[in-house]
């Protein structure tokens, strides 16, 4: 392929992914629908089976599922640089919007703002919706419900930097032992244009950063290194999509007094109103802490594990996904993810947002709008913010 042809493909990937980044509202599941319409049906960059395999891989790996699918499509279409451009196009619009939002509200007294209180209540409805949806899919039987409830209980009773990782690892072991006999239907073979050598390098880099950053953080007392480590670790350990990153980031940032809980939850609520990946919440958090530089560091750090993992595992996925033990471990991990999100729904979200009956009433109405009326999230966010202002006026 000539350099001119490569350049056209790179530009095409960037433009198409940017269009999706500007228009893909509704969260990870909705994003996969937009991707299918654009990449499979309209442009025919890959076939139905290849797309389904790529989605399966993104669900298997920790990190933002829709972003990993987009990166994978970019790699398949235009090589490694195509994956980078696909990530930039899909992520940059939401990252810029949330960083600007953070800078605009940075100097306001968020604790006394009615609209912020409304956004915190929106977060209750959003996460409750995620718990319901994920629970129906990932905990359909008594065994997996038990794993989820135990994971939620441990996460609430054992508040430490190691609890999340320990719960996920333990659930994976339990899943391997309990569900190892589970077999899926015959899977189609998929080929990917990524060499195993490149995949191995990416996986080694992923592990090196995951292990080495905490060591470097202790040796070199620089704030930027500490921030990069916290966001990288959060992006490395999130199974189940954007909502599950909430408890990890809350424990890393709020507990360290880098950002206030009101600011944290207000940003999470605002994230629901924009298109693009939920992990772009990191851009808001970074900007609240350290301006534009903080937004850049946080965004790169939280998405880097997803990029390294999707590129690193693509060459090995076809053989790995056929192993019953791997499938069993994933069943246990996914059940624990539901539990972690359930725990986060109670603390910090519920305990920081629902202080009086009118708060609960608003949360219930917003939940109904999302789940049963199928209202777009951005409308629910605006309704919550306006209702928060009214509640503040009434209760003064």
LODO-585590 format. One record per residue (C-alpha): residue number from 1; x, y, z. Coordinates in nm, 2 decimals, padded with zeros to 4 digits. Layout:
REM LODO-585590
k:NUM, X:X, Y:Y, Z:Z
...
***
This chain:
REM LODO-585590
k:1, X:00.00, Y:00.00, Z:00.00
k:2, X:00.14, Y:00.34, Z:-00.10
k:3, X:00.19, Y:00.62, Z:00.16
k:4, X:-00.08, Y:00.82, Z:-00.01
k:5, X:-00.33, Y:00.53, Z:00.03
k:6, X:-00.23, Y:00.49, Z:00.40
k:7, X:-00.27, Y:00.86, Z:00.46
k:8, X:-00.63, Y:00.85, Z:00.31
k:9, X:-00.72, Y:00.56, Z:00.54
k:10, X:-00.58, Y:00.74, Z:00.84
k:11, X:-00.77, Y:01.05, Z:00.77
k:12, X:-01.09, Y:00.85, Z:00.70
k:13, X:-01.06, Y:00.67, Z:01.04
k:14, X:-01.00, Y:01.00, Z:01.22
k:15, X:-01.30, Y:01.17, Z:01.05
k:16, X:-01.54, Y:00.88, Z:01.10
k:17, X:-01.45, Y:00.83, Z:01.46
k:18, X:-01.47, Y:01.20, Z:01.53
k:19, X:-01.82, Y:01.20, Z:01.39
k:20, X:-01.91, Y:00.91, Z:01.63
k:21, X:-01.75, Y:01.10, Z:01.92
k:22, X:-01.97, Y:01.39, Z:01.85
k:23, X:-02.30, Y:01.20, Z:01.81
k:24, X:-02.28, Y:00.88, Z:02.02
k:25, X:-02.50, Y:00.95, Z:02.32
k:26, X:-02.63, Y:00.69, Z:02.56
k:27, X:-02.34, Y:00.50, Z:02.71
k:28, X:-02.13, Y:00.19, Z:02.61
k:29, X:-02.42, Y:-00.03, Z:02.49
k:30, X:-02.56, Y:00.24, Z:02.27
k:31, X:-02.21, Y:00.32, Z:02.14
k:32, X:-02.18, Y:-00.04, Z:02.01
k:33, X:-02.50, Y:00.01, Z:01.82
k:34, X:-02.37, Y:00.33, Z:01.66
k:35, X:-02.05, Y:00.15, Z:01.57
k:36, X:-02.23, Y:-00.14, Z:01.41
k:37, X:-02.44, Y:00.10, Z:01.20
k:38, X:-02.14, Y:00.30, Z:01.09
k:39, X:-01.86, Y:00.05, Z:01.05
k:40, X:-02.04, Y:-00.27, Z:00.96
k:41, X:-02.37, Y:-00.17, Z:00.78
k:42, X:-02.27, Y:00.16, Z:00.62
k:43, X:-01.90, Y:00.14, Z:00.55
k:44, X:-01.85, Y:-00.24, Z:00.56
k:45, X:-01.51, Y:-00.21, Z:00.71
k:46, X:-01.56, Y:-00.55, Z:00.88
k:47, X:-01.82, Y:-00.82, Z:00.87
k:48, X:-02.08, Y:-00.92, Z:01.13
k:49, X:-01.88, Y:-01.21, Z:01.27
k:50, X:-01.56, Y:-01.01, Z:01.30
k:51, X:-01.75, Y:-00.73, Z:01.47
k:52, X:-01.92, Y:-00.97, Z:01.71
k:53, X:-01.58, Y:-01.12, Z:01.80
k:54, X:-01.43, Y:-00.78, Z:01.86
k:55, X:-01.72, Y:-00.69, Z:02.09
k:56, X:-01.67, Y:-01.02, Z:02.28
k:57, X:-01.30, Y:-00.94, Z:02.33
k:58, X:-01.38, Y:-00.59, Z:02.46
k:59, X:-01.62, Y:-00.74, Z:02.71
k:60, X:-01.36, Y:-00.99, Z:02.82
k:61, X:-01.09, Y:-00.72, Z:02.89
k:62, X:-01.09, Y:-00.46, Z:03.17
k:63, X:-01.15, Y:-00.11, Z:03.04
k:64, X:-01.40, Y:00.09, Z:02.84
k:65, X:-01.57, Y:-00.16, Z:02.61
k:66, X:-01.69, Y:00.08, Z:02.34
k:67, X:-01.35, Y:00.26, Z:02.32
k:68, X:-01.17, Y:-00.07, Z:02.29
k:69, X:-01.40, Y:-00.18, Z:02.00
k:70, X:-01.33, Y:00.16, Z:01.83
k:71, X:-00.96, Y:00.12, Z:01.87
k:72, X:-00.98, Y:-00.24, Z:01.75
k:73, X:-01.16, Y:-00.13, Z:01.43
k:74, X:-00.91, Y:00.14, Z:01.37
k:75, X:-00.63, Y:-00.11, Z:01.40
k:76, X:-00.80, Y:-00.35, Z:01.16
k:77, X:-00.87, Y:-00.07, Z:00.91
k:78, X:-00.54, Y:00.12, Z:00.92
k:79, X:-00.29, Y:-00.04, Z:01.15
k:80, X:-00.15, Y:00.08, Z:01.48
k:81, X:-00.18, Y:00.44, Z:01.39
k:82, X:-00.53, Y:00.38, Z:01.28
k:83, X:-00.61, Y:00.26, Z:01.63
k:84, X:-00.46, Y:00.57, Z:01.78
k:85, X:-00.65, Y:00.80, Z:01.55
k:86, X:-00.98, Y:00.61, Z:01.62
k:87, X:-00.92, Y:00.67, Z:01.99
k:88, X:-00.85, Y:01.04, Z:01.94
k:89, X:-01.15, Y:01.10, Z:01.72
k:90, X:-01.40, Y:00.92, Z:01.95
k:91, X:-01.26, Y:01.06, Z:02.28
k:92, X:-01.14, Y:01.41, Z:02.21
k:93, X:-01.49, Y:01.58, Z:02.18
k:94, X:-01.61, Y:01.46, Z:02.52
k:95, X:-01.27, Y:01.51, Z:02.68
k:96, X:-01.26, Y:01.87, Z:02.57
k:97, X:-01.62, Y:01.94, Z:02.68
k:98, X:-01.56, Y:01.80, Z:03.03
k:99, X:-01.23, Y:01.97, Z:03.08
k:100, X:-01.40, Y:02.30, Z:02.98
k:101, X:-01.68, Y:02.23, Z:03.22
k:102, X:-01.44, Y:02.17, Z:03.50
k:103, X:-01.25, Y:02.49, Z:03.44
k:104, X:-01.58, Y:02.69, Z:03.43
k:105, X:-01.70, Y:02.56, Z:03.76
k:106, X:-01.36, Y:02.53, Z:03.93
k:107, X:-01.39, Y:02.86, Z:04.12
k:108, X:-01.76, Y:02.83, Z:04.22
k:109, X:-01.88, Y:02.71, Z:04.56
k:110, X:-02.02, Y:02.38, Z:04.44
k:111, X:-02.13, Y:02.27, Z:04.79
k:112, X:-02.41, Y:02.53, Z:04.79
k:113, X:-02.51, Y:02.51, Z:04.42
k:114, X:-02.86, Y:02.37, Z:04.36
k:115, X:-02.78, Y:02.24, Z:04.02
k:116, X:-02.49, Y:02.05, Z:04.16
k:117, X:-02.72, Y:01.88, Z:04.41
k:118, X:-02.94, Y:01.79, Z:04.12
k:119, X:-02.65, Y:01.64, Z:03.93
k:120, X:-02.56, Y:01.43, Z:04.23
k:121, X:-02.92, Y:01.29, Z:04.23
k:122, X:-02.89, Y:01.22, Z:03.86
k:123, X:-02.59, Y:01.00, Z:03.94
k:124, X:-02.81, Y:00.80, Z:04.18
k:125, X:-03.05, Y:00.73, Z:03.89
k:126, X:-02.78, Y:00.66, Z:03.64
k:127, X:-02.59, Y:00.41, Z:03.85
k:128, X:-02.92, Y:00.24, Z:03.97
k:129, X:-03.00, Y:00.19, Z:03.60
k:130, X:-02.65, Y:00.04, Z:03.54
k:131, X:-02.69, Y:-00.19, Z:03.83
k:132, X:-03.03, Y:-00.31, Z:03.71
k:133, X:-02.91, Y:-00.36, Z:03.35
k:134, X:-02.58, Y:-00.53, Z:03.44
k:135, X:-02.75, Y:-00.74, Z:03.71
k:136, X:-03.01, Y:-00.88, Z:03.47
k:137, X:-02.73, Y:-00.98, Z:03.22
k:138, X:-02.44, Y:-01.08, Z:03.44
k:139, X:-02.62, Y:-01.23, Z:03.75
k:140, X:-02.90, Y:-01.44, Z:03.62
k:141, X:-02.88, Y:-01.72, Z:03.88
k:142, X:-02.85, Y:-01.77, Z:04.26
k:143, X:-02.48, Y:-01.84, Z:04.25
k:144, X:-02.39, Y:-01.52, Z:04.06
k:145, X:-02.63, Y:-01.31, Z:04.27
k:146, X:-02.45, Y:-01.44, Z:04.58
k:147, X:-02.11, Y:-01.35, Z:04.44
k:148, X:-02.24, Y:-01.00, Z:04.36
k:149, X:-02.39, Y:-00.94, Z:04.71
k:150, X:-02.08, Y:-01.07, Z:04.89
k:151, X:-01.86, Y:-00.84, Z:04.67
k:152, X:-02.08, Y:-00.54, Z:04.75
k:153, X:-02.07, Y:-00.62, Z:05.12
k:154, X:-01.69, Y:-00.66, Z:05.13
k:155, X:-01.64, Y:-00.34, Z:04.93
k:156, X:-01.85, Y:-00.15, Z:05.18
k:157, X:-01.70, Y:-00.30, Z:05.50
k:158, X:-01.34, Y:-00.32, Z:05.38
k:159, X:-01.25, Y:00.03, Z:05.26
k:160, X:-00.89, Y:00.02, Z:05.14
k:161, X:-00.68, Y:00.06, Z:04.82
k:162, X:-00.66, Y:-00.32, Z:04.78
k:163, X:-01.02, Y:-00.42, Z:04.83
k:164, X:-01.13, Y:-00.37, Z:04.47
k:165, X:-00.85, Y:-00.57, Z:04.33
k:166, X:-00.88, Y:-00.84, Z:04.59
k:167, X:-01.25, Y:-00.88, Z:04.52
k:168, X:-01.20, Y:-00.91, Z:04.15
k:169, X:-00.92, Y:-01.16, Z:04.18
k:170, X:-01.11, Y:-01.37, Z:04.43
k:171, X:-01.43, Y:-01.37, Z:04.22
k:172, X:-01.22, Y:-01.48, Z:03.92
k:173, X:-01.09, Y:-01.78, Z:04.12
k:174, X:-01.44, Y:-01.87, Z:04.24
k:175, X:-01.57, Y:-01.84, Z:03.89
k:176, X:-01.29, Y:-02.07, Z:03.76
k:177, X:-01.38, Y:-02.33, Z:04.02
k:178, X:-01.76, Y:-02.30, Z:04.00
k:179, X:-01.82, Y:-02.24, Z:03.63
k:180, X:-01.53, Y:-02.42, Z:03.46
k:181, X:-01.77, Y:-02.68, Z:03.31
k:182, X:-01.97, Y:-02.41, Z:03.13
k:183, X:-01.92, Y:-02.43, Z:02.75
k:184, X:-02.03, Y:-02.18, Z:02.50
k:185, X:-02.16, Y:-02.26, Z:02.15
k:186, X:-01.91, Y:-02.32, Z:01.87
k:187, X:-01.73, Y:-01.99, Z:01.79
k:188, X:-01.63, Y:-01.87, Z:01.45
k:189, X:-01.26, Y:-01.83, Z:01.38
k:190, X:-01.13, Y:-01.47, Z:01.35
k:191, X:-00.81, Y:-01.34, Z:01.20
k:192, X:-00.66, Y:-01.00, Z:01.30
k:193, X:-00.39, Y:-00.79, Z:01.13
k:194, X:-00.17, Y:-00.76, Z:01.44
k:195, X:00.15, Y:-00.96, Z:01.49
k:196, X:00.20, Y:-01.17, Z:01.81
k:197, X:00.53, Y:-00.99, Z:01.86
k:198, X:00.35, Y:-00.65, Z:01.87
k:199, X:00.08, Y:-00.80, Z:02.10
k:200, X:00.34, Y:-00.93, Z:02.34
k:201, X:00.52, Y:-00.60, Z:02.36
k:202, X:00.19, Y:-00.42, Z:02.44
k:203, X:00.10, Y:-00.67, Z:02.71
k:204, X:00.45, Y:-00.65, Z:02.86
k:205, X:00.43, Y:-00.27, Z:02.86
k:206, X:00.08, Y:-00.29, Z:03.03
k:207, X:00.22, Y:-00.51, Z:03.31
k:208, X:00.54, Y:-00.31, Z:03.35
k:209, X:00.34, Y:00.01, Z:03.40
k:210, X:00.09, Y:-00.15, Z:03.63
k:211, X:00.37, Y:-00.28, Z:03.85
k:212, X:00.63, Y:-00.01, Z:03.80
k:213, X:00.42, Y:00.30, Z:03.84
k:214, X:00.35, Y:00.25, Z:04.21
k:215, X:00.72, Y:00.19, Z:04.27
k:216, X:00.81, Y:00.50, Z:04.08
k:217, X:00.55, Y:00.69, Z:04.27
k:218, X:00.71, Y:00.60, Z:04.60
k:219, X:01.06, Y:00.67, Z:04.48
k:220, X:00.99, Y:01.01, Z:04.30
k:221, X:00.75, Y:01.23, Z:04.49
k:222, X:00.61, Y:01.41, Z:04.19
k:223, X:00.24, Y:01.49, Z:04.19
k:224, X:00.21, Y:01.42, Z:03.81
k:225, X:00.35, Y:01.07, Z:03.86
k:226, X:00.10, Y:01.00, Z:04.14
k:227, X:-00.19, Y:01.12, Z:03.93
k:228, X:-00.08, Y:00.91, Z:03.63
k:229, X:-00.05, Y:00.61, Z:03.86
k:230, X:-00.39, Y:00.65, Z:04.01
k:231, X:-00.57, Y:00.69, Z:03.68
k:232, X:-00.37, Y:00.41, Z:03.51
k:233, X:-00.44, Y:00.17, Z:03.78
k:234, X:-00.81, Y:00.26, Z:03.77
k:235, X:-00.82, Y:00.20, Z:03.40
k:236, X:-00.65, Y:-00.13, Z:03.44
k:237, X:-00.88, Y:-00.28, Z:03.69
k:238, X:-01.23, Y:-00.19, Z:03.56
k:239, X:-01.44, Y:-00.48, Z:03.44
k:240, X:-01.78, Y:-00.39, Z:03.31
k:241, X:-01.75, Y:-00.05, Z:03.15
k:242, X:-01.76, Y:00.31, Z:03.24
k:243, X:-01.99, Y:00.31, Z:03.54
k:244, X:-01.77, Y:00.07, Z:03.74
k:245, X:-01.47, Y:00.30, Z:03.73
k:246, X:-01.67, Y:00.53, Z:03.97
k:247, X:-01.58, Y:00.35, Z:04.30
k:248, X:-01.21, Y:00.31, Z:04.19
k:249, X:-01.17, Y:00.67, Z:04.11
k:250, X:-01.36, Y:00.79, Z:04.41
k:251, X:-01.13, Y:00.59, Z:04.64
k:252, X:-00.82, Y:00.71, Z:04.46
k:253, X:-00.90, Y:01.08, Z:04.44
k:254, X:-01.16, Y:01.18, Z:04.70
k:255, X:-00.98, Y:00.98, Z:04.97
k:256, X:-00.65, Y:01.15, Z:04.88
k:257, X:-00.82, Y:01.49, Z:04.91
k:258, X:-00.73, Y:01.57, Z:04.55
k:259, X:-01.10, Y:01.65, Z:04.47
k:260, X:-01.41, Y:01.71, Z:04.68
k:261, X:-01.69, Y:01.46, Z:04.68
k:262, X:-01.94, Y:01.72, Z:04.56
k:263, X:-01.72, Y:01.81, Z:04.27
k:264, X:-01.66, Y:01.44, Z:04.19
k:265, X:-02.03, Y:01.35, Z:04.18
k:266, X:-02.13, Y:01.67, Z:03.99
k:267, X:-01.88, Y:01.59, Z:03.72
k:268, X:-02.01, Y:01.23, Z:03.70
k:269, X:-02.36, Y:01.36, Z:03.65
k:270, X:-02.25, Y:01.60, Z:03.38
k:271, X:-02.07, Y:01.32, Z:03.20
k:272, X:-02.40, Y:01.16, Z:03.13
k:273, X:-02.51, Y:01.46, Z:02.92
k:274, X:-02.24, Y:01.44, Z:02.65
k:275, X:-02.16, Y:01.19, Z:02.38
k:276, X:-01.85, Y:00.97, Z:02.38
k:277, X:-01.70, Y:00.74, Z:02.64
k:278, X:-01.78, Y:00.76, Z:03.01
k:279, X:-01.41, Y:00.73, Z:03.08
k:280, X:-01.38, Y:01.09, Z:02.96
k:281, X:-01.49, Y:01.17, Z:03.31
k:282, X:-01.12, Y:01.15, Z:03.38
k:283, X:-01.07, Y:01.47, Z:03.17
k:284, X:-01.31, Y:01.65, Z:03.41
k:285, X:-01.13, Y:01.52, Z:03.72
k:286, X:-00.78, Y:01.60, Z:03.59
k:287, X:-00.89, Y:01.95, Z:03.49
k:288, X:-01.04, Y:02.01, Z:03.84
k:289, X:-00.72, Y:01.91, Z:04.00
k:290, X:-00.45, Y:02.06, Z:03.77
k:291, X:-00.61, Y:02.24, Z:03.47
k:292, X:-00.54, Y:02.15, Z:03.11
k:293, X:-00.22, Y:01.95, Z:03.20
k:294, X:-00.41, Y:01.75, Z:03.46
k:295, X:-00.68, Y:01.67, Z:03.20
k:296, X:-00.42, Y:01.55, Z:02.95
k:297, X:-00.24, Y:01.33, Z:03.21
k:298, X:-00.56, Y:01.18, Z:03.35
k:299, X:-00.71, Y:01.11, Z:03.01
k:300, X:-00.40, Y:00.94, Z:02.86
k:301, X:-00.34, Y:00.74, Z:03.18
k:302, X:-00.69, Y:00.60, Z:03.22
k:303, X:-00.72, Y:00.50, Z:02.85
k:304, X:-00.37, Y:00.37, Z:02.80
k:305, X:-00.44, Y:00.03, Z:02.96
k:306, X:-00.74, Y:-00.02, Z:02.73
k:307, X:-00.53, Y:00.06, Z:02.42
k:308, X:-00.24, Y:-00.17, Z:02.53
k:309, X:-00.48, Y:-00.46, Z:02.62
k:310, X:-00.68, Y:-00.45, Z:02.30
k:311, X:-00.38, Y:-00.44, Z:02.08
k:312, X:-00.19, Y:-00.69, Z:02.29
k:313, X:-00.47, Y:-00.95, Z:02.31
k:314, X:-00.61, Y:-00.94, Z:01.95
k:315, X:-00.35, Y:-01.19, Z:01.82
k:316, X:-00.43, Y:-01.44, Z:02.10
k:317, X:-00.80, Y:-01.39, Z:02.14
k:318, X:-00.92, Y:-01.66, Z:01.90
k:319, X:-00.75, Y:-01.94, Z:02.10
k:320, X:-00.79, Y:-01.79, Z:02.45
k:321, X:-01.17, Y:-01.73, Z:02.43
k:322, X:-01.23, Y:-02.10, Z:02.36
k:323, X:-01.09, Y:-02.22, Z:02.69
k:324, X:-01.37, Y:-02.31, Z:02.94
k:325, X:-01.16, Y:-02.21, Z:03.24
k:326, X:-01.11, Y:-01.86, Z:03.11
k:327, X:-01.48, Y:-01.83, Z:03.04
k:328, X:-01.56, Y:-01.95, Z:03.40
k:329, X:-01.33, Y:-01.70, Z:03.56
k:330, X:-01.49, Y:-01.42, Z:03.35
k:331, X:-01.83, Y:-01.53, Z:03.48
k:332, X:-01.72, Y:-01.48, Z:03.84
k:333, X:-01.55, Y:-01.15, Z:03.77
k:334, X:-01.85, Y:-01.01, Z:03.59
k:335, X:-02.07, Y:-01.10, Z:03.89
k:336, X:-01.84, Y:-00.93, Z:04.13
k:337, X:-01.84, Y:-00.62, Z:03.91
k:338, X:-02.22, Y:-00.59, Z:03.96
k:339, X:-02.16, Y:-00.61, Z:04.33
k:340, X:-01.89, Y:-00.34, Z:04.32
k:341, X:-02.13, Y:-00.11, Z:04.14
k:342, X:-02.41, Y:-00.19, Z:04.39
k:343, X:-02.18, Y:-00.10, Z:04.67
k:344, X:-02.09, Y:00.23, Z:04.50
k:345, X:-02.46, Y:00.30, Z:04.45
k:346, X:-02.49, Y:00.31, Z:04.83
k:347, X:-02.16, Y:00.47, Z:04.91
k:348, X:-02.06, Y:00.73, Z:04.81
k:349, X:-02.35, Y:00.81, Z:04.57
k:350, X:-02.66, Y:00.75, Z:04.78
k:351, X:-02.50, Y:00.86, Z:05.11
k:352, X:-02.38, Y:01.19, Z:04.95
k:353, X:-02.69, Y:01.27, Z:04.75
k:354, X:-03.01, Y:01.15, Z:04.93
k:355, X:-03.05, Y:01.35, Z:05.24
k:356, X:-03.43, Y:01.42, Z:05.26
k:357, X:-03.75, Y:01.27, Z:05.11
k:358, X:-03.77, Y:01.52, Z:04.82
k:359, X:-03.42, Y:01.40, Z:04.71
k:360, X:-03.55, Y:01.04, Z:04.70
k:361, X:-03.86, Y:01.14, Z:04.51
k:362, X:-03.65, Y:01.32, Z:04.25
k:363, X:-03.41, Y:01.02, Z:04.22
k:364, X:-03.71, Y:00.79, Z:04.17
k:365, X:-03.86, Y:01.01, Z:03.90
k:366, X:-03.53, Y:01.04, Z:03.71
k:367, X:-03.49, Y:00.66, Z:03.73
k:368, X:-03.83, Y:00.61, Z:03.58
k:369, X:-03.75, Y:00.86, Z:03.30
k:370, X:-03.43, Y:00.67, Z:03.22
k:371, X:-03.55, Y:00.31, Z:03.25
k:372, X:-03.92, Y:00.30, Z:03.16
k:373, X:-03.97, Y:00.62, Z:02.96
k:374, X:-03.64, Y:00.57, Z:02.77
k:375, X:-03.56, Y:00.94, Z:02.78
k:376, X:-03.22, Y:01.04, Z:02.64
k:377, X:-02.96, Y:01.08, Z:02.93
k:378, X:-02.89, Y:01.44, Z:02.84
k:379, X:-03.25, Y:01.53, Z:02.90
k:380, X:-03.25, Y:01.35, Z:03.23
k:381, X:-02.94, Y:01.54, Z:03.33
k:382, X:-03.09, Y:01.88, Z:03.25
k:383, X:-03.41, Y:01.79, Z:03.43
k:384, X:-03.21, Y:01.68, Z:03.74
k:385, X:-03.01, Y:02.00, Z:03.74
k:386, X:-03.32, Y:02.22, Z:03.71
k:387, X:-03.50, Y:02.02, Z:03.98
k:388, X:-03.19, Y:02.06, Z:04.20
k:389, X:-03.22, Y:02.44, Z:04.17
k:390, X:-03.59, Y:02.43, Z:04.26
k:391, X:-03.52, Y:02.20, Z:04.56
k:392, X:-03.26, Y:02.45, Z:04.68
k:393, X:-03.50, Y:02.74, Z:04.65
k:394, X:-03.78, Y:02.55, Z:04.83
k:395, X:-03.56, Y:02.43, Z:05.12
k:396, X:-03.39, Y:02.77, Z:05.19
***
